[in-house]
C-alpha cells in the first residue's frame, strides 16, 4: 500500500462533514505488513527503538522497556 496517495483520499473523505483545522492529527491505525501479520509474528521487545516523525515538524522517539 502506498500511504502517500491514501492521505489525500482520507482528507477528502473526512472533510465532507468535518472542518479540518491546521494542526489536526488524523490517525489511521495499523497498516498491513506489521509484526503480528508476519510469519512468524514479530513484536516489539525491550531494547527496541520506535521513531515516528513528520517532516518539518519533528520526531517522537521511544525506547521499549519491559513492564
LUMGU-989524 format. One record per residue (C-alpha): residue number from 1; residue in three letters; x, y, z. Coordinates in steps of 0.2 Angstrom, whole numbers, plus 5000, padded with zeros to 4 digits. Layout:
REM residues N
REC;seq;type;xx;yy;zz
REC;NUM;ALA;X;Y;Z
...
***
This chain:
REM residues 67
REC;seq;type;xx;yy;zz
REC;1;UNK;5000;5000;5000
REC;2;UNK;5007;5017;4995
REC;3;UNK;5002;5028;5010
REC;4;UNK;5007;5044;5001
REC;5;UNK;4992;5043;4990
REC;6;UNK;4980;5037;5003
REC;7;UNK;4982;5054;5013
REC;8;UNK;4973;5064;5000
REC;9;UNK;4958;5052;5000
REC;10;UNK;4957;5051;5019
REC;11;UNK;4957;5070;5020
REC;12;UNK;4944;5072;5006
REC;13;UNK;4933;5059;5015
REC;14;UNK;4934;5067;5032
REC;15;UNK;4932;5085;5026
REC;16;UNK;4915;5081;5018
REC;17;UNK;4907;5084;5035
REC;18;UNK;4921;5090;5046
REC;19;UNK;4931;5106;5046
REC;20;UNK;4949;5101;5047
REC;21;UNK;4960;5114;5056
REC;22;UNK;4978;5117;5054
REC;23;UNK;4987;5105;5066
REC;24;UNK;4973;5092;5066
REC;25;UNK;4981;5075;5068
REC;26;UNK;4972;5061;5058
REC;27;UNK;4977;5043;5065
REC;28;UNK;4974;5029;5053
REC;29;UNK;4978;5014;5063
REC;30;UNK;4989;4999;5059
REC;31;UNK;4995;4996;5041
REC;32;UNK;4996;4979;5033
REC;33;UNK;5013;4971;5035
REC;34;UNK;5016;4975;5053
REC;35;UNK;5023;4962;5065
REC;36;UNK;5008;4952;5070
REC;37;UNK;5004;4948;5052
REC;38;UNK;5021;4941;5048
REC;39;UNK;5025;4923;5048
REC;40;UNK;5032;4920;5062
REC;41;UNK;5025;4936;5070
REC;42;UNK;5037;4949;5076
REC;43;UNK;5033;4960;5091
REC;44;UNK;5042;4975;5099
REC;45;UNK;5054;4969;5113
REC;46;UNK;5064;4978;5127
REC;47;UNK;5078;4987;5119
REC;48;UNK;5069;4991;5103
REC;49;UNK;5068;5009;5097
REC;50;UNK;5052;5017;5089
REC;51;UNK;5054;5033;5080
REC;52;UNK;5039;5042;5071
REC;53;UNK;5041;5059;5063
REC;54;UNK;5033;5072;5052
REC;55;UNK;5044;5081;5040
REC;56;UNK;5046;5099;5045
REC;57;UNK;5038;5096;5062
REC;58;UNK;5048;5085;5072
REC;59;UNK;5050;5067;5079
REC;60;UNK;5044;5056;5093
REC;61;UNK;5056;5044;5100
REC;62;UNK;5053;5030;5112
REC;63;UNK;5063;5016;5119
REC;64;UNK;5054;4999;5123
REC;65;UNK;5057;4993;5141
REC;66;UNK;5050;4978;5150
REC;67;UNK;5035;4981;5161
***
